[in-house]
Amino acid sequence: MPTVGTIWVRIFATTPARFASAFLATLIALVAGRMLNPSADGPMPYMATFAALAFSVWCCGTGASIATLALSLLGLSLWLIPRTHLPSAMHTADWSNLVIFLIVAVAMIAIGEANRRERQRLTNAAGELEEKVLERTGQLERANHDLRELTARLLNLQDEERRRIARELHDNAGQALSALAMNLDGVTKDLERLTKTTSMAVESASLVHQMSDDIRTMSYLLHPPLLDETGLAPALQWYVDGFAKRSKIAAELECPEDLGRLSRELETAIFRLVQESLTNIHRHSGSVTAAIRIARSDGFVQVEVRDTGKGISPDQRAQVESGGAVGVGIRGMRERVRQLGGNLEIGSDGVGHGTRVVARLPATEAARTEAQARAAETG
């Protein structure tokens, strides 16, 4: 629905409309001056025509203002100004009033034209400023888009590097240590008569076994082979069980049996999300329990991690929601979820009521991403 200001702008949008409005205002001023001062010997006619002229200067433009001035002079000279007994003669005072009226009117038109040009200059400057703002906004959006793409690429490269390091540790160092352990076991059997040497060999073998287990655990934590071989559910169950054993936190995993295989990017993102959340629970929450729930419905996968720790304060929650002073782990979680088209919420019912991390990711979109990645690898 058009407003009063819009209707006013439409009325004065064309030159004929402006001239017609100025002509009508002048006629009304002349008639009003005649009616208010029938004798036409006072200032009222000039006051009325000044009002019409001011209207024309402000609303109708310079051309219409000049037309108003001409029509006002004609009306004042032929109709409103009192005459002598001679039909064509006018008093000297009348001529003086007309001259004064003309000087003031010209000054009004000149001032109005100067104001109009100044308004036009300001309007043009505002338009140029708006164009520059739009241009800078577009550049900022493109820069943000490039930054998101770069972040996604860095995360993918990080996962690939972890996968490569885990494979190298498992294939090379792990096998070499296994062979060394077998050799030391043989030496231990041959040196049973030498108690001291046997004890040292046994201790060395124990250290080697411990190092082998540590390297295998480190390799699996960097990138568990189960994640690529059997899928998300077995890999998560293995990690949750190991976390509960290491941290003494009672962690439980609820995952549907029919979850199925997801895309590599989606499975990796969910695994890292659970890994980072459990790490934060162990470091910061003080909770003795943790619950992980995976659900899939309507083309989405929802991941929820809860604890019963000390929770987060409203100020900390505001900082997390605004992306302020948060750790690298939370930034990485948000960026992974954003790259896959999902959303991440970190909330708490208050201090002492625990913390919950909820991520919702589109499984169908991730499946298309996996298909594109496989096509690129085979191509």
Residue pairs with C-beta under 8 A, 6 or more apart in sequence:
2 10
11 17
11 21
12 18
12 21
12 59
12 60
15 63
18 59
18 60
18 61
18 63
18 64
19 60
19 63
19 64
19 67
21 56
21 59
21 60
21 64
22 52
22 55
22 56
22 60
22 64
22 65
22 67
22 68
23 67
23 68
23 71
25 52
25 55
25 56
25 68
26 49
26 52
26 53
26 56
26 68
26 71
26 72
26 75
27 71
28 52
29 48
29 49
29 51
29 52
29 72
30 45
30 48
30 49
30 52
30 72
30 75
30 76
30 79
30 80
32 48
33 40
33 44
33 45
33 46
33 47
33 48
33 49
33 80
34 40
34 45
34 79
34 80
36 44
36 48
37 44
37 45
37 80
39 82
40 79
40 80
40 81
40 82
41 82
45 76
45 80
45 81
46 76
46 97
46 101
49 72
49 75
49 76
49 101
50 101
50 104
50 105
50 108
52 68
52 72
53 65
53 68
53 69
53 72
53 105
53 108
53 109
54 108
56 64
56 65
56 67
56 68
57 65
57 108
57 109
57 111
57 112
58 112
60 68
61 116
62 109
62 112
62 113
62 116
65 108
65 109
65 112
66 109
69 102
69 105
69 106
69 109
72 101
72 105
73 98
73 101
73 102
76 98
76 101
77 90
77 98
81 90
81 94
81 97
81 98
82 91
82 94
83 89
83 90
84 90
84 91
148 335
148 338
148 339
151 335
151 339
152 335
152 339
155 332
155 335
155 336
155 339
156 265
159 223
159 268
162 222
162 223
163 222
163 223
163 228
165 219
165 222
165 223
166 219
166 220
166 222
166 223
166 224
166 225
167 219
169 215
169 216
169 218
169 219
169 222
170 216
170 219
170 225
173 215
174 212
174 215
174 216
174 219
177 208
177 211
177 212
177 215
178 212
180 208
181 205
181 208
181 209
181 212
184 201
184 204
184 205
184 208
185 205
187 201
188 198
188 201
188 202
188 205
191 197
191 198
191 201
192 198
217 242
220 238
221 239
221 275
224 235
224 238
224 239
224 271
226 234
226 235
226 238
227 235
227 267
227 268
227 271
228 264
231 259
231 260
231 261
231 262
231 267
232 255
232 259
232 261
232 262
232 267
232 270
232 271
232 294
233 255
233 257
233 259
233 294
235 267
235 271
236 253
236 255
236 270
236 271
236 274
236 292
236 294
237 253
237 255
239 271
239 274
239 275
240 251
240 252
240 253
240 274
240 278
240 292
243 249
243 251
243 278
243 282
244 250
244 251
247 278
247 282
249 278
249 281
249 282
249 287
249 288
249 289
249 290
250 288
250 289
250 290
251 278
251 289
251 290
251 291
251 292
252 289
252 290
252 291
252 292
253 292
253 294
254 291
254 292
254 293
254 294
255 292
255 293
255 294
256 294
256 295
256 296
259 294
259 296
260 296
261 267
262 270
262 301
262 363
262 366
262 367
262 370
263 366
263 367
263 369
263 370
263 373
264 370
264 373
265 340
265 366
265 369
265 370
265 373
266 301
266 340
266 361
266 363
266 366
266 367
266 369
266 370
269 336
269 337
269 340
269 361
270 294
270 301
270 303
270 359
270 361
272 332
272 333
272 336
273 303
273 305
273 333
273 336
273 337
273 357
273 359
274 292
274 303
274 305
276 329
276 330
276 332
276 333
277 292
277 305
277 333
277 357
278 290
278 292
278 305
279 329
280 329
281 287
281 290
281 305
281 307
281 309
281 355
284 309
285 307
285 309
285 310
285 311
285 354
285 355
286 309
286 310
287 307
287 308
287 309
287 310
287 354
288 308
289 307
289 308
290 305
290 306
290 307
291 304
291 305
291 306
291 307
292 303
292 304
292 305
293 302
293 303
293 304
293 305
293 306
294 301
294 302
294 303
295 301
295 302
295 304
296 302
296 363
299 362
299 363
299 364
300 342
300 360
300 361
300 362
300 363
301 360
301 361
301 362
301 363
302 358
302 359
302 360
302 361
303 357
303 358
303 359
303 360
303 361
304 356
304 357
304 358
304 359
305 356
305 357
306 354
306 355
306 356
306 357
307 354
307 355
307 356
308 354
309 354
309 355
310 351
310 352
311 348
311 349
311 350
311 351
311 352
311 353
311 354
311 355
312 320
312 346
312 348
312 351
312 355
313 350
313 351
314 350
317 346
317 347
317 348
318 324
319 325
319 326
320 326
320 330
320 346
321 346
323 331
323 334
330 346
333 344
333 357
333 359
334 344
337 343
337 344
337 359
337 361
338 344
340 361
340 362
340 365
340 366
340 369
341 361
341 362
341 365
342 359
342 360
342 361
342 362
343 359
343 360
344 357
344 358
344 359
345 356
345 357
345 358
345 359
346 355
346 356
346 357
346 358
347 355
347 356
347 358
348 354
348 355
348 356
